[in-house]
């Protein structure tokens, strides 16, 4: 019994000591756990945000961790170091990406600026220089090159290709103008021969000759139209003022529907010689347009008024009113802004010629609805085109040299064709025209009535007025 009691006491004491030891270990573990929890909370709430802030401010991973209170637990310290290294690497990648993005944005902005410069300045300046006759190398030397080498190559290619196209177009246009000048000279010569034949042969062929005369005048209108579009000049030139009435009659005589045109002119004004042919051609184009776009049984009326601002010529037809879009196109054509052959539509070239002549002589051409139900065209001739002498009839015209400032001025007497440029005065012949406003050519007072009556059917078109023929333009 005693031994048992002693053993029990020993065991109890050992259990108590074990319990005390275990209780101490538990308290130590609880303390360590509490400390670890505090360090973890400090790491999450203080250390990691502080490290991230320092890294974003540009500090390195080592500097960021050194400036932060490190946890006592080695695992937490390791976690802090790994986190700082990864965040630093991420920040570096983000900084590199931002730098690349900024560089790309800068390059894109430069490219956009280069494109704007290309579209608004470089290309228009290059095309303008080439159209004015400059070579590709000269034009490229005067341009501000783009910074992008690819755009520089593009500009160089565009300029050189356009230069080739311009040279090709200029060569074709010059060849066409030269060929047309020869046709113009032949047409003028034919007109002179036909008018000489009208005096030389009898009444039996007068109608046929007159019809040929009128057809040749229409041919002259067509060739002059093409020549002016090609940059050439008209087939005739005058060295003296032409009365306004003769200008109108000469214009009427060049169109097919001359019998439908009624002239109302009491003006004694005269157009200066240098502008007479251009004015005559412009009025012929407008009259022809009015006659073509009105019913074949209706008349075209032409009125002349003298105003302080100059001479006003109004051409009215009785056709259908022009639509708004057609009116805008017509006004744009006669404004002189559509000088490029590429924008011309089909065979309607007359208004483009009107625009060129209006721009050359500073004329004002405007469309408006006509009181006769159709369309009216109002042409204002400024005072600088009017001659000082109001009633002087031209007696001779001269050949002119292309490209000189004296294209419409008189040449020395040796250049005047004595047989065609100056025609003798003639006596009076009764009018054959179907309307009273149109008489005969202004340079002749009118032919005397010849004996006999023309054969039936031989009478040609009614006599149409023509100013005196100049010498043919040199080819």
Steps between C-alpha positions, in 0.01 A plus 500: 500500500778740589679432178185561304436827674854617438479410133171683465640809660798491265276462198277783611798729544632405157157568345487836665844591372401383146184703516692808606748446215222448246323806627817705445543368152141585419547850631821533293323376190213738558746786543683409183172464313385839620833651399478333158148631453612849590793486263276362223251779556781757499640343185166513320385838621827694522807334357368379164318829411812693605719282279260541204498879543878520513532274194254715304698807601803347330685329786664164447376182670792495746454865593128454546540198731783664694284805571223279637493332844571136428296235685684277743361188346737380225215376285332837513833669423540272199145576391573874524817467293333290228203737487727803468701337220190403301336839540824671394517283189137576421559872543799482268297321235222755538749786466648342188151455355413862576820615333427290192144629490618860527751439225232345280265792568777746413578315178130489415469874564802569277354276230165681526679837475696374200181380334327832567799685358502262206132548419467871571835640390750264342288324237303814393823700477666222301208469258483877461871517425474223242196659334688829473778328306754405767697177475468221756846567648434874528164444668640240742787733590257772604282278719525442874561124519306286754695359793382147430727342235210298362300817441803658334512207258126536441530874424790439264305232312185715477687806374697309239196310372294819482786677322501227235122532466522879472769478232294249309187715527686818408655333196162370385337838562775686314476261207122538493524878519753507216287273282190706578682822412560359153135402470408851614723653235344281232149590615579873488655459157194307378271775627702761315492295180125442529429869544715585202308240297170661599615810308675310224224262389142558401178496697434138408766375745466774761267296722731199497802714578311667781409163647863389482600830657269439795611139546862611496421763764355226722814294442704801608295524821570134578873525432531821701315332787741208507803723454401718795445194718844371399665824605527639147352819360220601271549488124444874453629823647393860450705817509209745518185525712194302387154656549274310737244432228767344279618291794148363544450434129836327477405280796162412347664405171703226669213291636274254319168646617583856394152551349339469845708775661353849531734788575386813685795737496507876477836547667778685321767360730793308356710223650875552502681302233703285738178361656266506200560142385471360853177691565358385166581138577355524852172641372486238224537222758223644718268552202569149375428358846174694524391385153588136566308483829181666382226373266600522131202725423574755774722801464804607699506870582816701562481842667776760539494775760755765589552545873746688717672174589541410132304330223236244607403230250204278591425177310157348567344180370154348535601148596437316823634659815827353620491287812683635802781244467540574128499874573776456758709294257455759226596788730804307617602437139473863391675622815839390360579279800460174302805530274614141538422287196452200730177643647333573166193288433465332163475731202350799685803723471346835410440625854853401601631721218270778620652465847854526366421806290309664787798450731743627236309823426350547851142461382206429728271219376190415703194282447147587602146390412370664183178695478431299184478180702848366436844606618678831469873570497626845596850600386662818630787644294712731719596847376862399439385283209316787332682707240514876525385542140144374488421465131822389337466206264796266468663511159783255544629242739842361540681179570630470851777306664401257774639561848570873462325780678398645161284204395210722406704805403571612145806362319699695240346549161698218340310243711157608378347290224396753247255269324317356802560712808388823333195465286360767268187688590192363330171643399166399637318172443145445633494281809427130469453447872170392645514750785572871499758511778759305300644667198825425328865487582619818669792559268281521192214736464305231309517356150303651211215301356621303201295439191304182497348283766677209671396154395240337725659323794838662444464763769708419804465627853406858551801731494668510836722778625874450524765750595770540234736208474849538638800316373502137617677437828846361452511123566 
